[in-house]
C-alpha cells in the first residue's frame, strides 16, 4: 500500500525514530546526490515502496512517515 503523506522530518536524531505517531528517518551522506528510503514487506523479502528523501540539512537527508 503506497504511502501518500511524506513529511519533511528532522535531521536529528539520525536513524529511524518512532515518536508514537510515525517515524522520522535521518541519514548522513556528505557526497550523495540523492537518497531513497526503501520499504519492505513484513518478511523483509520484497521491496514494497521506494521514497525519495528530498529534504537535506547539513548533509543529513530526512523525511517523516506517519
CHARMM internal coordinates of N, CA and C (Angstrom, degrees):
IC EDIT
DIST 1 N 1 CA 1.4502
DIST 1 CA 1 C 1.5221
ANGL 1 N 1 CA 1 C 108.64
DIST 1 C 2 N 1.3190
ANGL 1 CA 1 C 2 N 119.14
DIHE 1 N 1 CA 1 C 2 N 116.82
DIST 2 N 2 CA 1.4668
ANGL 1 C 2 N 2 CA 121.40
DIHE 1 CA 1 C 2 N 2 CA -179.38
DIST 2 CA 2 C 1.5300
ANGL 2 N 2 CA 2 C 112.04
DIHE 1 C 2 N 2 CA 2 C -67.29
DIST 2 C 3 N 1.3017
ANGL 2 CA 2 C 3 N 114.84
DIHE 2 N 2 CA 2 C 3 N 141.58
DIST 3 N 3 CA 1.4594
ANGL 2 C 3 N 3 CA 121.03
DIHE 2 CA 2 C 3 N 3 CA 175.06
DIST 3 CA 3 C 1.5194
ANGL 3 N 3 CA 3 C 107.93
DIHE 2 C 3 N 3 CA 3 C -84.09
DIST 3 C 4 N 1.3082
ANGL 3 CA 3 C 4 N 116.83
DIHE 3 N 3 CA 3 C 4 N 136.28
DIST 4 N 4 CA 1.4558
ANGL 3 C 4 N 4 CA 119.15
DIHE 3 CA 3 C 4 N 4 CA -178.64
DIST 4 CA 4 C 1.5179
ANGL 4 N 4 CA 4 C 112.42
DIHE 3 C 4 N 4 CA 4 C -102.33
DIST 4 C 5 N 1.3225
ANGL 4 CA 4 C 5 N 116.69
DIHE 4 N 4 CA 4 C 5 N -20.95
DIST 5 N 5 CA 1.4549
ANGL 4 C 5 N 5 CA 120.00
DIHE 4 CA 4 C 5 N 5 CA -174.19
DIST 5 CA 5 C 1.5314
ANGL 5 N 5 CA 5 C 110.18
DIHE 4 C 5 N 5 CA 5 C -114.22
DIST 5 C 6 N 1.3146
ANGL 5 CA 5 C 6 N 115.93
DIHE 5 N 5 CA 5 C 6 N 104.14
DIST 6 N 6 CA 1.4609
ANGL 5 C 6 N 6 CA 121.33
DIHE 5 CA 5 C 6 N 6 CA 176.88
DIST 6 CA 6 C 1.5166
ANGL 6 N 6 CA 6 C 106.85
DIHE 5 C 6 N 6 CA 6 C -117.08
DIST 6 C 7 N 1.3318
ANGL 6 CA 6 C 7 N 116.06
DIHE 6 N 6 CA 6 C 7 N 120.37
DIST 7 N 7 CA 1.4510
ANGL 6 C 7 N 7 CA 120.43
DIHE 6 CA 6 C 7 N 7 CA -179.65
DIST 7 CA 7 C 1.5152
ANGL 7 N 7 CA 7 C 111.55
DIHE 6 C 7 N 7 CA 7 C -95.12
DIST 7 C 8 N 1.3226
ANGL 7 CA 7 C 8 N 117.43
DIHE 7 N 7 CA 7 C 8 N 171.11
DIST 8 N 8 CA 1.4611
ANGL 7 C 8 N 8 CA 121.26
DIHE 7 CA 7 C 8 N 8 CA -178.42
DIST 8 CA 8 C 1.5261
ANGL 8 N 8 CA 8 C 113.68
DIHE 7 C 8 N 8 CA 8 C -69.12
DIST 8 C 9 N 1.3074
ANGL 8 CA 8 C 9 N 117.78
DIHE 8 N 8 CA 8 C 9 N -28.77
DIST 9 N 9 CA 1.4638
ANGL 8 C 9 N 9 CA 119.98
DIHE 8 CA 8 C 9 N 9 CA -178.88
DIST 9 CA 9 C 1.5167
ANGL 9 N 9 CA 9 C 112.66
DIHE 8 C 9 N 9 CA 9 C 68.19
DIST 9 C 10 N 1.3413
ANGL 9 CA 9 C 10 N 114.61
DIHE 9 N 9 CA 9 C 10 N -167.13
DIST 10 N 10 CA 1.4668
ANGL 9 C 10 N 10 CA 121.66
DIHE 9 CA 9 C 10 N 10 CA -178.72
DIST 10 CA 10 C 1.5254
ANGL 10 N 10 CA 10 C 109.48
DIHE 9 C 10 N 10 CA 10 C -129.60
DIST 10 C 11 N 1.3098
ANGL 10 CA 10 C 11 N 116.58
DIHE 10 N 10 CA 10 C 11 N 154.58
DIST 11 N 11 CA 1.4613
ANGL 10 C 11 N 11 CA 121.66
DIHE 10 CA 10 C 11 N 11 CA -179.50
DIST 11 CA 11 C 1.5310
ANGL 11 N 11 CA 11 C 112.84
DIHE 10 C 11 N 11 CA 11 C -75.69
DIST 11 C 12 N 1.3277
ANGL 11 CA 11 C 12 N 117.33
DIHE 11 N 11 CA 11 C 12 N -19.35
DIST 12 N 12 CA 1.4714
ANGL 11 C 12 N 12 CA 120.77
DIHE 11 CA 11 C 12 N 12 CA -178.45
DIST 12 CA 12 C 1.5169
ANGL 12 N 12 CA 12 C 109.60
DIHE 11 C 12 N 12 CA 12 C -136.56
DIST 12 C 13 N 1.3099
ANGL 12 CA 12 C 13 N 119.06
DIHE 12 N 12 CA 12 C 13 N 146.32
DIST 13 N 13 CA 1.4626
ANGL 12 C 13 N 13 CA 127.00
DIHE 12 CA 12 C 13 N 13 CA -0.74
DIST 13 CA 13 C 1.5277
ANGL 13 N 13 CA 13 C 110.81
DIHE 12 C 13 N 13 CA 13 C -74.63
DIST 13 C 14 N 1.3002
ANGL 13 CA 13 C 14 N 116.53
DIHE 13 N 13 CA 13 C 14 N 158.22
DIST 14 N 14 CA 1.4601
ANGL 13 C 14 N 14 CA 121.24
DIHE 13 CA 13 C 14 N 14 CA 178.69
DIST 14 CA 14 C 1.5194
ANGL 14 N 14 CA 14 C 110.23
DIHE 13 C 14 N 14 CA 14 C -75.66
DIST 14 C 15 N 1.3241
ANGL 14 CA 14 C 15 N 114.37
DIHE 14 N 14 CA 14 C 15 N 154.68
DIST 15 N 15 CA 1.4538
ANGL 14 C 15 N 15 CA 120.47
DIHE 14 CA 14 C 15 N 15 CA -178.69
DIST 15 CA 15 C 1.5160
ANGL 15 N 15 CA 15 C 110.24
DIHE 14 C 15 N 15 CA 15 C 98.67
DIST 15 C 16 N 1.3295
ANGL 15 CA 15 C 16 N 116.34
DIHE 15 N 15 CA 15 C 16 N -158.79
DIST 16 N 16 CA 1.4583
ANGL 15 C 16 N 16 CA 123.12
DIHE 15 CA 15 C 16 N 16 CA 177.93
DIST 16 CA 16 C 1.5197
ANGL 16 N 16 CA 16 C 107.83
DIHE 15 C 16 N 16 CA 16 C -105.56
DIST 16 C 17 N 1.3372
ANGL 16 CA 16 C 17 N 117.06
DIHE 16 N 16 CA 16 C 17 N 122.62
DIST 17 N 17 CA 1.4622
ANGL 16 C 17 N 17 CA 121.26
DIHE 16 CA 16 C 17 N 17 CA -175.89
DIST 17 CA 17 C 1.5255
ANGL 17 N 17 CA 17 C 110.49
DIHE 16 C 17 N 17 CA 17 C -126.71
DIST 17 C 18 N 1.3308
ANGL 17 CA 17 C 18 N 116.54
DIHE 17 N 17 CA 17 C 18 N 116.52
DIST 18 N 18 CA 1.4652
ANGL 17 C 18 N 18 CA 123.55
DIHE 17 CA 17 C 18 N 18 CA 176.66
DIST 18 CA 18 C 1.5230
ANGL 18 N 18 CA 18 C 108.28
DIHE 17 C 18 N 18 CA 18 C -80.86
DIST 18 C 19 N 1.3480
ANGL 18 CA 18 C 19 N 117.05
DIHE 18 N 18 CA 18 C 19 N 132.73
DIST 19 N 19 CA 1.4665
ANGL 18 C 19 N 19 CA 120.35
DIHE 18 CA 18 C 19 N 19 CA 179.63
DIST 19 CA 19 C 1.5239
ANGL 19 N 19 CA 19 C 112.98
DIHE 18 C 19 N 19 CA 19 C -115.59
DIST 19 C 20 N 1.3232
ANGL 19 CA 19 C 20 N 117.08
DIHE 19 N 19 CA 19 C 20 N 11.37
DIST 20 N 20 CA 1.4541
ANGL 19 C 20 N 20 CA 121.39
DIHE 19 CA 19 C 20 N 20 CA -178.75
DIST 20 CA 20 C 1.5189
ANGL 20 N 20 CA 20 C 113.24
DIHE 19 C 20 N 20 CA 20 C 98.17
DIST 20 C 21 N 1.3230
ANGL 20 CA 20 C 21 N 117.33
DIHE 20 N 20 CA 20 C 21 N -19.24
DIST 21 N 21 CA 1.4631
ANGL 20 C 21 N 21 CA 121.36
DIHE 20 CA 20 C 21 N 21 CA 179.67
DIST 21 CA 21 C 1.5261
ANGL 21 N 21 CA 21 C 112.86
DIHE 20 C 21 N 21 CA 21 C -126.45
DIST 21 C 22 N 1.3107
ANGL 21 CA 21 C 22 N 116.91
DIHE 21 N 21 CA 21 C 22 N -17.29
DIST 22 N 22 CA 1.4564
ANGL 21 C 22 N 22 CA 121.63
DIHE 21 CA 21 C 22 N 22 CA -178.97
DIST 22 CA 22 C 1.5130
ANGL 22 N 22 CA 22 C 109.74
DIHE 21 C 22 N 22 CA 22 C -175.22
DIST 22 C 23 N 1.3317
ANGL 22 CA 22 C 23 N 115.31
DIHE 22 N 22 CA 22 C 23 N -170.47
DIST 23 N 23 CA 1.4629
ANGL 22 C 23 N 23 CA 120.80
DIHE 22 CA 22 C 23 N 23 CA -176.91
DIST 23 CA 23 C 1.5198
ANGL 23 N 23 CA 23 C 110.19
DIHE 22 C 23 N 23 CA 23 C -126.36
DIST 23 C 24 N 1.3306
ANGL 23 CA 23 C 24 N 115.46
DIHE 23 N 23 CA 23 C 24 N 130.02
DIST 24 N 24 CA 1.4604
ANGL 23 C 24 N 24 CA 122.08
DIHE 23 CA 23 C 24 N 24 CA 172.61
DIST 24 CA 24 C 1.5288
ANGL 24 N 24 CA 24 C 107.06
DIHE 23 C 24 N 24 CA 24 C -94.03
DIST 24 C 25 N 1.3206
ANGL 24 CA 24 C 25 N 116.20
DIHE 24 N 24 CA 24 C 25 N 131.20
DIST 25 N 25 CA 1.4595
ANGL 24 C 25 N 25 CA 121.81
DIHE 24 CA 24 C 25 N 25 CA 177.31
DIST 25 CA 25 C 1.5247
ANGL 25 N 25 CA 25 C 108.64
DIHE 24 C 25 N 25 CA 25 C -114.16
DIST 25 C 26 N 1.3263
ANGL 25 CA 25 C 26 N 116.89
DIHE 25 N 25 CA 25 C 26 N 130.41
DIST 26 N 26 CA 1.4653
ANGL 25 C 26 N 26 CA 121.65
DIHE 25 CA 25 C 26 N 26 CA 178.99
DIST 26 CA 26 C 1.5246
ANGL 26 N 26 CA 26 C 109.05
DIHE 25 C 26 N 26 CA 26 C -140.76
DIST 26 C 27 N 1.3394
ANGL 26 CA 26 C 27 N 115.79
DIHE 26 N 26 CA 26 C 27 N 124.61
DIST 27 N 27 CA 1.4653
ANGL 26 C 27 N 27 CA 122.22
DIHE 26 CA 26 C 27 N 27 CA -174.75
DIST 27 CA 27 C 1.5258
ANGL 27 N 27 CA 27 C 109.46
DIHE 26 C 27 N 27 CA 27 C -130.97
DIST 27 C 28 N 1.3274
ANGL 27 CA 27 C 28 N 117.63
DIHE 27 N 27 CA 27 C 28 N 127.93
DIST 28 N 28 CA 1.4607
ANGL 27 C 28 N 28 CA 121.88
DIHE 27 CA 27 C 28 N 28 CA 178.01
DIST 28 CA 28 C 1.5214
ANGL 28 N 28 CA 28 C 110.74
DIHE 27 C 28 N 28 CA 28 C -84.64
DIST 28 C 29 N 1.3158
ANGL 28 CA 28 C 29 N 116.81
DIHE 28 N 28 CA 28 C 29 N 132.40
DIST 29 N 29 CA 1.4577
ANGL 28 C 29 N 29 CA 122.71
DIHE 28 CA 28 C 29 N 29 CA 169.76
DIST 29 CA 29 C 1.5197
ANGL 29 N 29 CA 29 C 108.44
DIHE 28 C 29 N 29 CA 29 C -158.83
DIST 29 C 30 N 1.3086
ANGL 29 CA 29 C 30 N 115.40
DIHE 29 N 29 CA 29 C 30 N 111.07
DIST 30 N 30 CA 1.4602
ANGL 29 C 30 N 30 CA 120.63
DIHE 29 CA 29 C 30 N 30 CA -177.79
DIST 30 CA 30 C 1.5186
ANGL 30 N 30 CA 30 C 112.28
DIHE 29 C 30 N 30 CA 30 C -71.60
DIST 30 C 31 N 1.3435
ANGL 30 CA 30 C 31 N 117.58
DIHE 30 N 30 CA 30 C 31 N -28.83
DIST 31 N 31 CA 1.4560
ANGL 30 C 31 N 31 CA 120.17
DIHE 30 CA 30 C 31 N 31 CA -171.99
DIST 31 CA 31 C 1.5226
ANGL 31 N 31 CA 31 C 115.49
DIHE 30 C 31 N 31 CA 31 C -113.86
DIST 31 C 32 N 1.3264
ANGL 31 CA 31 C 32 N 118.70
DIHE 31 N 31 CA 31 C 32 N 1.57
DIST 32 N 32 CA 1.4703
ANGL 31 C 32 N 32 CA 120.67
DIHE 31 CA 31 C 32 N 32 CA -177.60
DIST 32 CA 32 C 1.5260
ANGL 32 N 32 CA 32 C 111.37
DIHE 31 C 32 N 32 CA 32 C -69.87
DIST 32 C 33 N 1.3298
ANGL 32 CA 32 C 33 N 115.37
DIHE 32 N 32 CA 32 C 33 N 143.06
DIST 33 N 33 CA 1.4571
ANGL 32 C 33 N 33 CA 121.77
DIHE 32 CA 32 C 33 N 33 CA 173.13
DIST 33 CA 33 C 1.5265
ANGL 33 N 33 CA 33 C 110.73
DIHE 32 C 33 N 33 CA 33 C -87.86
DIST 33 C 34 N 1.3321
ANGL 33 CA 33 C 34 N 115.59
DIHE 33 N 33 CA 33 C 34 N -27.19
DIST 34 N 34 CA 1.4546
ANGL 33 C 34 N 34 CA 121.64
DIHE 33 CA 33 C 34 N 34 CA 175.77
DIST 34 CA 34 C 1.5268
ANGL 34 N 34 CA 34 C 108.42
DIHE 33 C 34 N 34 CA 34 C -159.00
DIST 34 C 35 N 1.3430
ANGL 34 CA 34 C 35 N 114.90
DIHE 34 N 34 CA 34 C 35 N 158.59
DIST 35 N 35 CA 1.4611
ANGL 34 C 35 N 35 CA 121.67
DIHE 34 CA 34 C 35 N 35 CA 176.78
DIST 35 CA 35 C 1.5162
ANGL 35 N 35 CA 35 C 107.01
DIHE 34 C 35 N 35 CA 35 C -135.39
DIST 35 C 36 N 1.3297
ANGL 35 CA 35 C 36 N 116.44
DIHE 35 N 35 CA 35 C 36 N 136.17
DIST 36 N 36 CA 1.4561
ANGL 35 C 36 N 36 CA 121.40
DIHE 35 CA 35 C 36 N 36 CA 177.92
DIST 36 CA 36 C 1.5230
ANGL 36 N 36 CA 36 C 109.36
DIHE 35 C 36 N 36 CA 36 C -122.12
DIST 36 C 37 N 1.3169
ANGL 36 CA 36 C 37 N 115.85
DIHE 36 N 36 CA 36 C 37 N 137.41
DIST 37 N 37 CA 1.4535
ANGL 36 C 37 N 37 CA 122.73
DIHE 36 CA 36 C 37 N 37 CA 175.81
DIST 37 CA 37 C 1.5186
ANGL 37 N 37 CA 37 C 107.15
DIHE 36 C 37 N 37 CA 37 C -93.01
DIST 37 C 38 N 1.3289
ANGL 37 CA 37 C 38 N 117.22
DIHE 37 N 37 CA 37 C 38 N 120.58
DIST 38 N 38 CA 1.4613
ANGL 37 C 38 N 38 CA 122.04
DIHE 37 CA 37 C 38 N 38 CA -179.07
DIST 38 CA 38 C 1.5221
ANGL 38 N 38 CA 38 C 109.35
DIHE 37 C 38 N 38 CA 38 C -103.39
DIST 38 C 39 N 1.3281
ANGL 38 CA 38 C 39 N 116.10
DIHE 38 N 38 CA 38 C 39 N 125.22
DIST 39 N 39 CA 1.4593
ANGL 38 C 39 N 39 CA 122.02
DIHE 38 CA 38 C 39 N 39 CA 178.64
DIST 39 CA 39 C 1.5224
ANGL 39 N 39 CA 39 C 109.08
DIHE 38 C 39 N 39 CA 39 C -105.00
DIST 39 C 40 N 1.3414
ANGL 39 CA 39 C 40 N 115.06
DIHE 39 N 39 CA 39 C 40 N 141.96
DIST 40 N 40 CA 1.4616
ANGL 39 C 40 N 40 CA 121.44
DIHE 39 CA 39 C 40 N 40 CA -176.82
DIST 40 CA 40 C 1.5188
ANGL 40 N 40 CA 40 C 110.99
DIHE 39 C 40 N 40 CA 40 C -122.33
DIST 40 C 41 N 1.3390
ANGL 40 CA 40 C 41 N 116.32
DIHE 40 N 40 CA 40 C 41 N 161.95
DIST 41 N 41 CA 1.4569
ANGL 40 C 41 N 41 CA 120.90
DIHE 40 CA 40 C 41 N 41 CA 176.81
DIST 41 CA 41 C 1.5309
ANGL 41 N 41 CA 41 C 109.69
DIHE 40 C 41 N 41 CA 41 C -66.17
DIST 41 C 42 N 1.3130
ANGL 41 CA 41 C 42 N 116.20
DIHE 41 N 41 CA 41 C 42 N 172.94
DIST 42 N 42 CA 1.4708
ANGL 41 C 42 N 42 CA 121.67
DIHE 41 CA 41 C 42 N 42 CA -175.03
DIST 42 CA 42 C 1.5266
ANGL 42 N 42 CA 42 C 112.77
DIHE 41 C 42 N 42 CA 42 C -59.26
DIST 42 C 43 N 1.3137
ANGL 42 CA 42 C 43 N 118.24
DIHE 42 N 42 CA 42 C 43 N -27.71
DIST 43 N 43 CA 1.4642
ANGL 42 C 43 N 43 CA 121.40
DIHE 42 CA 42 C 43 N 43 CA -179.75
DIST 43 CA 43 C 1.5361
ANGL 43 N 43 CA 43 C 112.07
DIHE 42 C 43 N 43 CA 43 C -87.91
DIST 43 C 44 N 1.3349
ANGL 43 CA 43 C 44 N 116.17
DIHE 43 N 43 CA 43 C 44 N -8.26
DIST 44 N 44 CA 1.4543
ANGL 43 C 44 N 44 CA 120.07
DIHE 43 CA 43 C 44 N 44 CA 178.38
DIST 44 CA 44 C 1.5092
ANGL 44 N 44 CA 44 C 114.28
DIHE 43 C 44 N 44 CA 44 C 75.50
DIST 44 C 45 N 1.3013
ANGL 44 CA 44 C 45 N 117.06
DIHE 44 N 44 CA 44 C 45 N 20.39
DIST 45 N 45 CA 1.4675
ANGL 44 C 45 N 45 CA 120.64
DIHE 44 CA 44 C 45 N 45 CA -175.36
DIST 45 CA 45 C 1.5230
ANGL 45 N 45 CA 45 C 114.36
DIHE 44 C 45 N 45 CA 45 C -101.96
DIST 45 C 46 N 1.3331
ANGL 45 CA 45 C 46 N 116.01
DIHE 45 N 45 CA 45 C 46 N -29.70
DIST 46 N 46 CA 1.4648
ANGL 45 C 46 N 46 CA 118.92
DIHE 45 CA 45 C 46 N 46 CA -174.05
DIST 46 CA 46 C 1.5255
ANGL 46 N 46 CA 46 C 110.21
DIHE 45 C 46 N 46 CA 46 C -128.81
DIST 46 C 47 N 1.3069
ANGL 46 CA 46 C 47 N 114.22
DIHE 46 N 46 CA 46 C 47 N 129.27
DIST 47 N 47 CA 1.4653
ANGL 46 C 47 N 47 CA 119.09
DIHE 46 CA 46 C 47 N 47 CA 175.86
DIST 47 CA 47 C 1.5228
ANGL 47 N 47 CA 47 C 108.77
DIHE 46 C 47 N 47 CA 47 C -69.16
DIST 47 C 48 N 1.3375
ANGL 47 CA 47 C 48 N 115.91
DIHE 47 N 47 CA 47 C 48 N 130.45
DIST 48 N 48 CA 1.4591
ANGL 47 C 48 N 48 CA 120.41
DIHE 47 CA 47 C 48 N 48 CA -178.80
DIST 48 CA 48 C 1.5167
ANGL 48 N 48 CA 48 C 112.62
DIHE 47 C 48 N 48 CA 48 C -105.08
DIST 48 C 49 N 1.3156
ANGL 48 CA 48 C 49 N 116.17
DIHE 48 N 48 CA 48 C 49 N -24.73
DIST 49 N 49 CA 1.4659
ANGL 48 C 49 N 49 CA 119.57
DIHE 48 CA 48 C 49 N 49 CA -179.08
DIST 49 CA 49 C 1.5239
ANGL 49 N 49 CA 49 C 110.21
DIHE 48 C 49 N 49 CA 49 C -161.53
DIST 49 C 50 N 1.3331
ANGL 49 CA 49 C 50 N 115.26
DIHE 49 N 49 CA 49 C 50 N 148.94
DIST 50 N 50 CA 1.4549
ANGL 49 C 50 N 50 CA 122.49
DIHE 49 CA 49 C 50 N 50 CA 176.07
DIST 50 CA 50 C 1.5258
ANGL 50 N 50 CA 50 C 107.70
DIHE 49 C 50 N 50 CA 50 C -126.35
DIST 50 C 51 N 1.3409
ANGL 50 CA 50 C 51 N 115.78
DIHE 50 N 50 CA 50 C 51 N 121.74
DIST 51 N 51 CA 1.4641
ANGL 50 C 51 N 51 CA 121.27
DIHE 50 CA 50 C 51 N 51 CA -173.68
DIST 51 CA 51 C 1.5274
ANGL 51 N 51 CA 51 C 109.74
DIHE 50 C 51 N 51 CA 51 C -116.59
DIST 51 C 52 N 1.3300
ANGL 51 CA 51 C 52 N 117.69
DIHE 51 N 51 CA 51 C 52 N 120.49
DIST 52 N 52 CA 1.4671
ANGL 51 C 52 N 52 CA 119.41
DIHE 51 CA 51 C 52 N 52 CA 176.07
DIST 52 CA 52 C 1.5322
ANGL 52 N 52 CA 52 C 110.13
DIHE 51 C 52 N 52 CA 52 C -67.28
DIST 52 C 53 N 1.3157
ANGL 52 CA 52 C 53 N 116.51
DIHE 52 N 52 CA 52 C 53 N 131.21
DIST 53 N 53 CA 1.4608
ANGL 52 C 53 N 53 CA 121.70
DIHE 52 CA 52 C 53 N 53 CA 174.82
DIST 53 CA 53 C 1.5249
ANGL 53 N 53 CA 53 C 105.78
DIHE 52 C 53 N 53 CA 53 C -91.85
DIST 53 C 54 N 1.3148
ANGL 53 CA 53 C 54 N 116.97
DIHE 53 N 53 CA 53 C 54 N 102.37
DIST 54 N 54 CA 1.4578
ANGL 53 C 54 N 54 CA 121.65
DIHE 53 CA 53 C 54 N 54 CA -171.57
DIST 54 CA 54 C 1.5255
ANGL 54 N 54 CA 54 C 114.05
DIHE 53 C 54 N 54 CA 54 C -90.04
DIST 54 C 55 N 1.3109
ANGL 54 CA 54 C 55 N 116.61
DIHE 54 N 54 CA 54 C 55 N -24.28
DIST 55 N 55 CA 1.4684
ANGL 54 C 55 N 55 CA 120.09
DIHE 54 CA 54 C 55 N 55 CA -177.64
DIST 55 CA 55 C 1.5229
ANGL 55 N 55 CA 55 C 110.60
DIHE 54 C 55 N 55 CA 55 C -84.61
DIST 55 C 56 N 1.3397
ANGL 55 CA 55 C 56 N 116.57
DIHE 55 N 55 CA 55 C 56 N 140.86
DIST 56 N 56 CA 1.4623
ANGL 55 C 56 N 56 CA 121.00
DIHE 55 CA 55 C 56 N 56 CA 178.97
DIST 56 CA 56 C 1.5211
ANGL 56 N 56 CA 56 C 108.73
DIHE 55 C 56 N 56 CA 56 C -144.76
DIST 56 C 57 N 1.3393
ANGL 56 CA 56 C 57 N 114.95
DIHE 56 N 56 CA 56 C 57 N 130.28
DIST 57 N 57 CA 1.4580
ANGL 56 C 57 N 57 CA 122.56
DIHE 56 CA 56 C 57 N 57 CA 178.05
DIST 57 CA 57 C 1.5216
ANGL 57 N 57 CA 57 C 108.15
DIHE 56 C 57 N 57 CA 57 C -132.95
DIST 57 C 58 N 1.3333
ANGL 57 CA 57 C 58 N 118.00
DIHE 57 N 57 CA 57 C 58 N 117.99
DIST 58 N 58 CA 1.4734
ANGL 57 C 58 N 58 CA 121.91
DIHE 57 CA 57 C 58 N 58 CA 178.60
DIST 58 CA 58 C 1.5192
ANGL 58 N 58 CA 58 C 112.61
DIHE 57 C 58 N 58 CA 58 C 49.04
DIST 58 C 59 N 1.3215
ANGL 58 CA 58 C 59 N 117.63
DIHE 58 N 58 CA 58 C 59 N 49.98
DIST 59 N 59 CA 1.4694
ANGL 58 C 59 N 59 CA 124.96
DIHE 58 CA 58 C 59 N 59 CA 178.38
DIST 59 CA 59 C 1.5224
ANGL 59 N 59 CA 59 C 113.73
DIHE 58 C 59 N 59 CA 59 C 69.49
DIST 59 C 60 N 1.3211
ANGL 59 CA 59 C 60 N 118.10
DIHE 59 N 59 CA 59 C 60 N 12.99
DIST 60 N 60 CA 1.4646
ANGL 59 C 60 N 60 CA 121.74
DIHE 59 CA 59 C 60 N 60 CA 176.32
DIST 60 CA 60 C 1.5265
ANGL 60 N 60 CA 60 C 107.93
DIHE 59 C 60 N 60 CA 60 C -111.15
DIST 60 C 61 N 1.3202
ANGL 60 CA 60 C 61 N 115.84
DIHE 60 N 60 CA 60 C 61 N 117.84
DIST 61 N 61 CA 1.4594
ANGL 60 C 61 N 61 CA 122.90
DIHE 60 CA 60 C 61 N 61 CA 177.33
DIST 61 CA 61 C 1.5240
ANGL 61 N 61 CA 61 C 107.67
DIHE 60 C 61 N 61 CA 61 C -86.05
DIST 61 C 62 N 1.3411
ANGL 61 CA 61 C 62 N 117.58
DIHE 61 N 61 CA 61 C 62 N 138.65
DIST 62 N 62 CA 1.4634
ANGL 61 C 62 N 62 CA 118.20
DIHE 61 CA 61 C 62 N 62 CA -175.95
DIST 62 CA 62 C 1.5164
ANGL 62 N 62 CA 62 C 112.68
DIHE 61 C 62 N 62 CA 62 C -150.11
DIST 62 C 63 N 1.3539
ANGL 62 CA 62 C 63 N 114.72
DIHE 62 N 62 CA 62 C 63 N 154.66
DIST 63 N 63 CA 1.4564
ANGL 62 C 63 N 63 CA 122.87
DIHE 62 CA 62 C 63 N 63 CA 173.96
DIST 63 CA 63 C 1.5230
ANGL 63 N 63 CA 63 C 108.26
DIHE 62 C 63 N 63 CA 63 C -158.99
DIST 63 C 64 N 1.3220
ANGL 63 CA 63 C 64 N 115.75
DIHE 63 N 63 CA 63 C 64 N 167.34
DIST 64 N 64 CA 1.4642
ANGL 63 C 64 N 64 CA 121.90
DIHE 63 CA 63 C 64 N 64 CA -178.46
DIST 64 CA 64 C 1.5204
ANGL 64 N 64 CA 64 C 109.03
DIHE 63 C 64 N 64 CA 64 C -132.27
DIST 64 C 65 N 1.3340
ANGL 64 CA 64 C 65 N 115.56
DIHE 64 N 64 CA 64 C 65 N 130.80
DIST 65 N 65 CA 1.4590
ANGL 64 C 65 N 65 CA 121.05
DIHE 64 CA 64 C 65 N 65 CA 176.99
DIST 65 CA 65 C 1.5224
ANGL 65 N 65 CA 65 C 110.03
DIHE 64 C 65 N 65 CA 65 C -117.21
DIST 65 C 66 N 1.3457
ANGL 65 CA 65 C 66 N 117.26
DIHE 65 N 65 CA 65 C 66 N 121.01
DIST 66 N 66 CA 1.4668
ANGL 65 C 66 N 66 CA 119.65
DIHE 65 CA 65 C 66 N 66 CA 179.04
DIST 66 CA 66 C 1.5322
ANGL 66 N 66 CA 66 C 111.76
DIHE 65 C 66 N 66 CA 66 C -70.90
END
COOR INIT
IC SEED 1 N 1 CA 1 C
IC BUILD
